[in-house]
C-alpha cells in the first residue's frame, strides 16, 4: 500500500514501517471474545480507525463480544460506534458516551466502575482479563520501536507491556512537536514498589516514550482525524458565583495560614462545571499556580496563557474542538509547562497526599451529612462513573466538591436529605460549594454539618423544606448520631414536607 510522506517521517523504525496496513487489515487481528486495551483519556488520544472496521463487522452480524479496557473516556469514533453496533460486552473503567451509557443502563453492556488509579495495577496483577490486543494512538514511533503517545497516556504503558499484540494508529494530524511532553513511569509490582519520586507537579521521572518491542507491533494504521474534544463550559452567573466562592475560600485559607501562597497544586475533575469555575481564577490575585490533575482542561490552558501557571501535570489534555487548533498552534510554548503521565501516576494517592493537592470535583447531588454522589442519577442510572474523583477526594490536602444548588432548571434541589448513591463519604468530603455559598465541614459532627449545608449551600427555594425535613428526621429517627428518616425524605422529594 502507499505510505504517506508524513507517516514515513513519523515511523522511524524500519521494522515497524513494514507493518503499515489498512484499518481493515489491522482489525483482523481482533477476534470475537477478546479483551482489548485501548488509548483514550477524557475524550482525547483515543483510537479511531480500527473501531470503524470492528463496528462494520458487528453490523454485518459477527458477534464480537469484546471486553474493552481504556484509560478513561474515548470519543464517539470508538465507544459510540462500537456501542451502536453491539460490539462491546464489557467496558471499564470510565466512559462518557451517550450511546454506550444507554447500553450500560439497559443491561446490554456490563460496566465495572473503578477508581482509575487502580486500573493499571489490576491489569498487571491479573485481577482482570489478560490483554489480547492493545490499540494505541501515537504521534510517532522511534528508531527502537518505542511509542510516542498523542495527547493522552491513560493506561497505555500498561496495555503495551501486557498485550500479546499491539496495533498502533499514528495520527499525523497531531503536530509532531508533541514528542517530549510525556513522562512515562510504571511502578514496580508490590512488595518491590519504590517511592514515586515526584515532589513538585512538573517533576519528570520517566521516559518520553512508552517502551515497546517492535516484535509486538503487528500493525500500524495512519489516522488524521482530530479528537472530538470535550464540551466547553459555558460560564453563566451561577458559575461566576461558584468561582467567586471558591476564590474567597482559598483566600481565607491563606489568610488563616492553612494554605501557603503560592497555593499547593490544583486538581479539577472533567466537566463543564469545574472547567467554568476554574476559569474564574484568571481574575484572582493568585499567581505561580501549579496543576497536578488527571485531566488538563481548557481552563488551565487559559490560566497558562494569562501567565498564572508555572507547571501542568495530567494524564491527558482535554480541550474542546473549538480550542484544539489554538492549542496546537501554541504547543511549542506549552511544552516546557506540560507533563503528560500515565493515570496511575497522575492519580497516585502517594503523590496526591505528598503534594497536598487542592482537589475540586463535581457532585451530581450532595446530602445534609456531606455524602456526595458523582456517578449515578437517582441511584440507579449511570452517568459516567467515579473516574479519578475518589483518588483525589480521599488523599487531597483539601477536598472540595462543587455543584449548582438546583438541577433541572431549578425544579429540584441538588442538596438532598440523603444521596441516592454514595461515591464519596462524609469522612472524605471537606468543603461543599454552590453558587449560594461555602460549607466548611471539617471538624463538624453530623448535626452541625446539616445546619451549615442548609444555611450556606441550599437554594432559598428549598431551605425551609430541608430544615423541616431534618427536624422531622431527628424526631422520627432512632439514630440521633446520624438522624435520617425515609418517611420524611420521601415527603421532601414529593414536595409534601410543608403539610
ABEGO torsion letter per residue (X at the ends): XBBBAAAAAABABAAAAAABBBAAAAAAABBBGBBBBBBEBGGBGBBAAAAAAAAAAAAAGBBAGBBBBBABBBBAAAAAAAAAAGABABBOABBABAAAAAAAAAGABBBBBBBAAAAAAAAAAGABBBBABBBBBBABBBAAGBBBBBABAEAAAAAAAABABBBBBBBAABBAAABGABBBBBBBBOAABBBBBBABAABBABBABBBBBAAABABBBBBABBBAEBBBBBBBAAAAAAAAAAAAAAAAAAAAGABBOBBBBBBBBBEAAAAAAAAAAAABABBGBBBBBABBBAAAAAAAAAGABABBBBABBBBBAAAAAAAAAAAAAAAAABBBBBAAAAABAAAAAAAGBBBBBBBABBBAAGBBBAABBGGABBAAEAEAAAAAAAABABBBBBBBABBGGGABBABBABBABBABBAAABABBBBAAEBBBABGBBAAAAAAAAAAAABBAAAAAAAAAAAAAAAAABABAABBBBAAAAAAAAAGAAAX
